[in-house]
Amino acid sequence: SAQSAVSAQCFSSSAQQDTRSGAMSSAQGCHFVFLNVKATGHVNPTLSIVAELKSRGCQITYFVDEELRGFVEAAGATWRPFRHGCFRPIDEAGIAKYVPEGTPTERYSENPHMAAAREAELQVPALLEDLAGLPKPTAIIHDPFISFGRVVAHVLGVPAIVTLTMPGPASMAKPKAVEDAWEAEPWVDGPRRAVIERYGFDIFAQGMPMEFYSPVLNLVTTIDELFMPPAPGHQAERFGSFPFKMVGLLAEPSVKRISNANVGIDSATEEAEAEAVVAAVDQALEAGRRAIYVSLGTVATSEHFYQKPFGHFGKGNGLEDCTGRELVQHVFRHCFEVFGDREDLFVALSLGPHEDVLEGLPALPDNFIARKSLPQLQLLKRCSVFLTHAGANSMHEGLGLGVPMIVVPMF
């Protein structure tokens, strides 16, 4: 299975660091530390890895925001919080220390990745303290958005392993001029130098904002045919020689999954709503209707993009000046017009967390059921068509389950 391949790679990669002691002859006694951002598509695939490692007798410590505590604990990990949050705009102390007076706020606070170096400066000493009382990690497993994973691994003398929940680095490629401009900003360059001075590790020597990969092992949740290797130029120069292993779709049905990390409802309520939606879809199928699932993922309706233009992230699709709200309302409106009130169709619509997402649109058609979050895997197994933004997880889950897709890409 894909999960077995993941755990085998974790063990073998870690073993290479200590072959003489034979410390990795067995999974028993291994301690894996996960570091992740609070994002549905970034965390869900790792939960299958956690469950597999736990079944092999490993100890798992998982650092992520508290909203996702129940999910990582259900998978078998011990949850721990980041003391300073994670993947957030630069903090007030960092602003006072590094941002020149008079700098427009949007220059340093518009995107969380602008705080990558400052996060490393803050998080590394806190994580080292938090890990001091625990068994030494066998490996640090982190998301590529995490700038400080390799620094912690470097200080502890253990390997860093990255879980890349996208088709590959090239899907994140940006113009070299953009990357260089980001890294030259004083609120990036200043803390970068502070980390180098304190720990002897340069986070940008082999990385860049949102792309902190591992020279040991990068687990990519895609297949060889869809893999997008580092693009020629800037990416290839920094991490073109790094190993990327395709592990396929990680969606173990027995593992409790996150529907939308941005929707703040309790687990019991979410499960009850999911059961009600699935029951409504099953009833429609029994009546001879075909089911359609509509979801534009969690990014367009996130706090970062809902009221703000996609900017350079959406430039390739002509969405540079379009906000997340404008995009989802455009798609929802057309779904109402095309699928609405058809007796042969039943539509499950995922809305996202915002209360005003349907304001200004026609009334929800009678053959639609809409919730802030929906159980995607369960619905995909029942639906004839999936209308999606083609985020990495949605795309692979649709392909893996053989569901025809109508794609409205954002990036």
FENWOWO-V990262 format. One record per helix or strand. SS is the DSSP state (helix for helix, strand for strand). FROM is the first residue (numbers start at 0). TO is the last residue. If there is no record, write none. Layout:
BEGIN
{{SS	FROM	TO} {SS	FROM	TO}}
END
This chain:
BEGIN
{{helix	1	14} {strand	30	34} {helix	39	54} {strand	58	62} {helix	65	74} {strand	77	79} {helix	91	97} {helix	104	108} {helix	111	131} {strand	138	142} {helix	148	155} {strand	158	163} {helix	168	171} {helix	175	183} {helix	185	198} {strand	207	207} {strand	210	210} {strand	216	219} {helix	223	225} {helix	233	238} {strand	243	245} {helix	266	285} {strand	289	294} {strand	308	308} {helix	310	316} {strand	322	322} {helix	323	338} {strand	344	349} {strand	367	370} {helix	375	379} {strand	384	387} {helix	391	399} {strand	403	406}}
END
